[in-house]
Amino acid sequence: MRAYKSKVVSPIRLPDRDERESQLERAGYNVFNLDSDAVFVDLLTDSGTGTMSESQWAAMMSGDEAYAGSASFERLRESVADVMGFERILPAHQGRGAENVLYGALVEDGDYVPNNTHFDTTRAHIANNGGEPVDCPHDDALSGDREFAGDIDVEQVRALADEVGADRIPAVLLTLTNNSLAGQPVSVENVHEARKVADELDATFVVDACRFAENAYFVREREAEFADRSVAEVAREQLSYADALVMSGKKDGLVNVGGFVALRDDPALDDLHAKARERAILYEGFTTYGGMAGRDLEAMAVGLREAVEESYIADRVGQVQRLGDMLAERDVPVQRPTGGHAVYVNAAEFLPEIPAERFPGQALVCELYREGAVRGVELGSFAFPDTDRPELVRLSLPRRTYGADHLEHVAETFEKVAERRDAGEISGLEITDEPEMAELRHFSAELRPVREQETTTAD
Ligand SMILES: *Cc1c(COP(=O)(O)O)cnc(C)c1O
């Protein structure tokens, strides 16, 4: 249950059917092109879309906008030390800025970087520095049998080292929770194992801590050893094995923008710290603000502390589970158990009549908007061309934003889509216009509905 009430109201509206149809058409059947004021329940992403608390808004008034030595930086530094246990931080404008700072200092041409699963921007920054990102999840990660499906398979990391040589692996990464693997959690035992492998390889151990609070909550619920601990204690424990952190404040920082690199105060990391500092100044800003306004540093300092409060995190993860349950009760095929920030729907199973080349995930995303002005995002063959990913649609819940009635609306919208499916009224889609970079296709490509009988064999 929510342990807060609303004080600031942000009106939303459900456009009528005609408007929804014309929005879809104008958007080229790509929901990134919709006007957000024509979206009723927006589950596009949980990144930077949450609601700040009165304490965060109050703290913003004390923002110290000094270029150097800002008191707001000091408050953020203290918060990171208390909540995450790291002494040195380099603020950045958001998570990918922090990735650029750290991975540019760590990764060189010809390197290999293992991770449980690389998030898109992480993959891109490793590759941009000449490295090869290598995903090492367990082969049966999404079988539904693992309590910690997000874990890294350390044997795959050892095998990679045998193949390419330990000296080609400058860092071992671990992403908590495993965003690209349905937001599944990682156990503290696995964090410990990853630390050991990093030591064997003489590699820096980096934790992507974007959803560290959600991960800590799952650990407390599922890992016997931690059943009696507070989420705040588990949060620190799981991070205590890392040399460095990358953080996006837009996730468990409970702010709309911001991020940072954190480094342990260990002489062995002094060189890395010096290199990262240089890059921070070059790309983000002076080391006491790094692309953030003083007021934004203040909001994140408070947000990090709120993220590990029991009442907040239980409600947060519980809401995601409830949405998953509500959809499963209506025979919607969802990934179980649900992760920390989103519900993933298998669109190929939900719309079996639509073949992969007609983008069943994108068809479902369009139907959710058409029937209920609900916005999700496709993460299947439309977003990731030339991979054999499952046809997933992700419904991410913004933090502290929607209530039970909104979840009910989403579930009812799925019922209406199912009715249209059963009546044979849902079409697949074809791309009419796409950008040059295939990796960026789902942000800007345009499509059109196509009835199977219209399709021709010749091009
Ligand atoms: C969001 C995210 C990032 C990048 O953060 P931005 O603030 O979006 O730049 C990196 N890693 C993970 C796991 C994320 O979820």
PDBQT file of the ligand as one rigid body, heavy atoms in Angstrom, charges set to zero:
ROOT
HETATM    1  C1  LIG A 501      19.093   3.793 -17.398  1.00  0.00    +0.000 C 
HETATM    2  C2  LIG A 501      20.275   2.947 -17.256  1.00  0.00    +0.000 A 
HETATM    3  C3  LIG A 501      21.552   3.413 -17.588  1.00  0.00    +0.000 A 
HETATM    4  C4  LIG A 501      21.792   4.765 -18.241  1.00  0.00    +0.000 C 
HETATM    5  O1  LIG A 501      21.274   5.802 -17.476  1.00  0.00    +0.000 OA
HETATM    6  P1  LIG A 501      20.651   7.136 -18.148  1.00  0.00    +0.000 P 
HETATM    7  O2  LIG A 501      20.374   8.000 -16.982  1.00  0.00    +0.000 OA
HETATM    8  O3  LIG A 501      19.434   6.721 -18.894  1.00  0.00    +0.000 OA
HETATM    9  O4  LIG A 501      21.681   7.710 -19.056  1.00  0.00    +0.000 OA
HETATM   10  C5  LIG A 501      22.621   2.568 -17.375  1.00  0.00    +0.000 A 
HETATM   11  N1  LIG A 501      22.453   1.340 -16.855  1.00  0.00    +0.000 NA
HETATM   12  C6  LIG A 501      21.223   0.857 -16.536  1.00  0.00    +0.000 A 
HETATM   13  C7  LIG A 501      21.078  -0.514 -15.960  1.00  0.00    +0.000 C 
HETATM   14  C8  LIG A 501      20.096   1.645 -16.711  1.00  0.00    +0.000 A 
HETATM   15  O5  LIG A 501      18.893   1.167 -16.400  1.00  0.00    +0.000 OA
ENDROOT
TORSDOF 0
